[in-house]
């Protein structure tokens, strides 16, 4: 209750100046969340840079995603929100951001008490962001109730996360933009991945199968891995996992004699994983971060979901499919994956890829 009163007291503006795009020279985008949340914000950053080519665009990221923003050519500075026990480091970052004297701050995150006070402390000329559905549920308040914010987005349903992010551009009267996903390219890691893949038996194709997810409920275990191998015998499967699970996965491959499965090399960073994915024909994954990477690369993707959140977090590649699964009420593990449907989707993917290649060759010959 006290926090709510503090926000209502301080986060008010007696006079609002209309947003003038000509006066926007320094922008701060607040997106201090996880890897997948960062990737779906890349189109917004790209379109901001297109529309404000001379502006300096900074990011307020988290320790989970700052390294991703550092790879983008659109970002001038990347500031970090540290974990609570390192609050003094976060405080220093906030002071540095205040010294930047931003013309515009874009809050592309849910409302939080500490964050809102930090933005107020920075004293930007204008603040825009998401409205009611991004309110602070614990405090029972949304940005719509505070006059501190100059413009707030009306959030629609059934939008993809990247489209949701780019809807903030409408608040700046920018209506012609692309929501196409992207992911930074690393030539050295790509060459390493290409060498690894080139030495594998091709069979009918090479498929990246990611078995890990940030949510344990989405993680694939022994039974599912064996089923994937048996249903997709004509393909080479590169099994991608966390470094901590590589020994376990290797033992599964050997003990179950999964001759069409190969354990990937240790992917120490998300960029190692991205270039290995880029080197394959398609990706199968229960993890949305990998699905967003694949969408950024525009690789054919089959996403496995146990919730009805595939509209918001689903794949955006030109060729994409979604498989719905369930969660076992006792073990809380994923179950009821339709492997027959996945097999059919994979055949469709290769047919579409072949058709696209023929179209490309035909255009080039002409």
N, C-alpha and C positions, 0 to 999 in steps of 0.2 A: 504493500500500500504506500509506503514512504517513497519507494523508488518511482512509482507511478506519479505521485505528487511532484517529485523533483523534476521529472521529464515535462510535466504539464506546466511547471513554473518557468523552467529555463528554455525549453524548446519552442519558443514563440517568437514571431516577428510582427512588430507593429506596422511595418511598411514593407511591401514586397515590390521589388524592382523586376520588371519583365525581363526574361532571359534574352540577352542579346548575343547572338552567336559571334558577332564581330569582335566582341570583347573577351572571348574565351581563348586564353593563351596557355593556361595550365589546368590540366584535368587530373583528378584522382578517381580511379575506379576501385571500389571496395569489393573484393571477392576473396575473402580470407577463409576458404573452405577446403574441400578435398580435391584430389587429382581430377576426377571426372567433372566436378563443378568448374574447375579452371578451364578444362578443354572446351566445354560448351560456351565459354565466354570469349574464346578466341575470335569468332566472327564479329562480335560486338567491338572488340579492340581494333580489328582490321578496318571496320566501317567508320569508327571514330577517327582513325588516322586519315582515311580517305577524305572525310568531310572537314577535318581540322589538320591539314597537312603541316602547318607551321607550329602547331601546339605541342607542348610537352605533356605526354601522357604517363602518369605514374600509376603503380598498382599497390594496393594494400592487400597483401596475400597472407597465407599461413605457412608454417614450416612444412606443411604437407604439399604445398604447390608452388612455392616461390621459385624453385629451379625451373619450372615450366615456363613461367613468364619471362625469366631471364633469357630464354632462347628466342623470344619473339622480337622482331625488328621494330615493333610499334611502341615498345615500352622505354621510357627514359630512365626511371628509377623504380626499383621494387622494394617496398617496405614490408616488414614482417610482423605479424601478430604471433608472439611466442606463447607457449603453454603457461598456465596460470602461475606456476612456481617461478617462472622467469618474468614476472610482471614488470620488473624494473627495466628489462630489455625492451619490452613493448612500450613502456612509458617513454623511453628515449626515442623510439621510432615515431611515436605520436608527436613529440616535440619537433623532430626533424620535419615531419609532414606539415606541421603548423608553420614552420619557417619558410615553406615553399609558397605560401599565400595563394591557395588555389582559387581560380575563378569558378570552377565547377567541380562538385563532388557527386559521383554517381554511386548510390548505395544499391548494389546488386546482390544483396544478402538479406536474410530475415532480420527483423528488428531485435536488437539486444540493448539492454540498459547501458552497459559500459561503452559499447560502440557508439551509440547515439550521443552520449556525453563527449566522447572523443571528437566526433565530427563537429559538434557545437563548439568545442574548445579551439578547433582549427580555424573557425570563423571564415568559411568560404563565402564567396559572393552569392552563389546559387547552389542549391542541393536538390537533386531529383532521385527517385528510387521507386521501389515497389510499394504498393499500398496495403490495403486491408489484409489480404491473405498472407502477407509477410509480417504481420504484427507479432509482438511479443506475447506468446500464449500464456506464459507464467504470470506476467503482469496484467494481462487483460487489456492491452492498449495497442493501437496501431498508429502508423504515421499519419493517417487521415485525420486523426484527432488533434494534431499539432501543427500550428501555422509555420513552424520552422522550415518545412519542406516547400519548395517552390512549385514543383510538379510531381505528381505520382501516377504511376502506370495503373491502368485498369486491367487486371490480369484475367485473360480469357482461359477457358478450358480447352483441353485437347491440343495444346501447342507442344511442339518439341522444345526441349530446354534451350537450344540455340536460338529458336524463334522467340522464346520467352525473354531471353537476354536482349535480343535485338529490338524488342518492342519498346525498350527504353529510348531508342533513337527517335521514336514518334514524339516523345516529349520535347525534343529539340527541333521539331518540324522537319525531321529527316525521314522521308517516307519511301524513298527509292534506295533500297539496300539489299545486299545478299546475305543469306543465312548459311551459305555453304561452309561446311566444316573444314578445318585444316589442322595439320600437325607438322611441327618443324622437322626438317630432313637433316640427318647426320650421315654424311658421306662415309666417314671412316667406319662407323658401326654398320652401315648398310653393306659395305664391301665385305666386312667380316661375315655378316649374315649370308650374303650371296655365296661366299666360298663354302660355308657350312651346308647350305641347301644343295649346292651343285654336286656335292659328293654323296647325296642320298639317292636311293633307288626311286625313280620317278613314278612307277606304276601308272595309274590313271590320273594322278595329280597329287599335289602336296598340300596338305591341310594343316593349319595351326589350330591345335585344340588347347585352349587355356582351361585349366582345371581349378584354379584358385579365384577367390573373390574376397573383397574386404568384409563382406557379410558371410559368416560361417554357414548360414542357411543355404547359400548359393554354391558353396564349394562342392566339387565333384570328387567322389572317393572311388575305391577299388571297383565296386560293382559297375558303376557307370563307365569307368575307363575301359573295363573289359568289354562291356556292351558296345561302346563306340568302336573298339578294335574289331569286334566280330561283325558288326553291321557294315563297316567300311573297309573290308578286307582288300578291296581293289585299289585303295588309296594309301599313301604314306602319311601317317599322322605324326606331326611334331608336337609332343606334349610339353606345354609350357606350365611351369609351376613356380611357386616361391622357392628361393634357394634352400629354405629350411625343410622343404618337402622332397627335394630331389632324390635323396637316398631312398625314401619310401616309394617314389614313383619308379625308380630304377628297379627296385626289388619286385614291384608288381609286374613290370614288363618282362623280367626274367622268369619269375615263378609261374606266370600265366602264359609264357611263351607267345607274347604279342609281337609276332614277327614284323607286322606292318607299323609298329610304333617305335619312335625314336625320342629319347629324352633330349630336350633342347640343352644347349650350353647354358651355363649360369648367366642369367640376365641380371647384372648388378644394378642397373638403372632402368627406368621406364623407357629411356631412349634405346637401350639394347633390345628390349622387348619389342618396341615399335618397329625397328628396322628388320627384325626377324619376321614379324607379322607382314611387313611390306614385301618380303621376299617369298611369301607363300601365295597360293592361289585364292585362298579364302580363310576366314576365321570362324571358329565356333567358340562361343564364350558365355558363361553365366555372369561375368563381371562387366558392369557398365563402363568402367574406365577403359578396358580393352576394346569394348564396342565403340566408344567415342574415338579412340585412336584409329581404329579401323575405318570409321566414318570419315575422319580427317584425311586418311590416305585414299579413301574411296575404294576400299577393298570389299568384295562381296562378303557379307556377314550373316551368320545365323546366331541370333541372341536367344538365350534361354532365360525365361523370367518365371518367377513363382508368384509375383504380384501383378495386378493390372496397372503397372506403371510404365508399360512399354511405349505409350504415346509420348510421354515426357522424356523418358530415358532411353528410348529405342534407337536402333541403328538408323543412320541417314545416308548410307552408301547408295549408289544407284541401284545395286542389286542387293536386296536385303530380305530376310525372313525372321519371323518371331516364333519361338516354340514356348508354349505355356506348360508349366509343370506345377507340382504340388509340394507341400511340406508335410513330412511325417509328423503327426502330433506327439509321438513318443520321443523320437530321436531328434526332432527339429531339423532333419536333413532333407535335402531335395529328393523328390521321388516322382514317378510317373512321367519320365521323359519319353516322348514318342520318337523312338529311334527309327521306326519305319518312315515317319514323316520327314525326319532329318535326311534320311537316305534319298528320298524323292526330291527334297529341296536342293540337295547337292547336285543331283543329276540335272536339275533345271538350271542351276548356276553355271555349270560347265557348258550347257547348250547355249545359254545367253552370252557367255564369254566368247564362245566360238563364233556366234552370230555377230557380236560386236567387232571381233577381230576381222571378220570377212568384210563388214561394212567399212572399217577403217582402211583396209587394203584397197577396196574398190574405189574409195574417195581419192586415195593417193595415186592410184593408177590413172584415174581420170584427170 
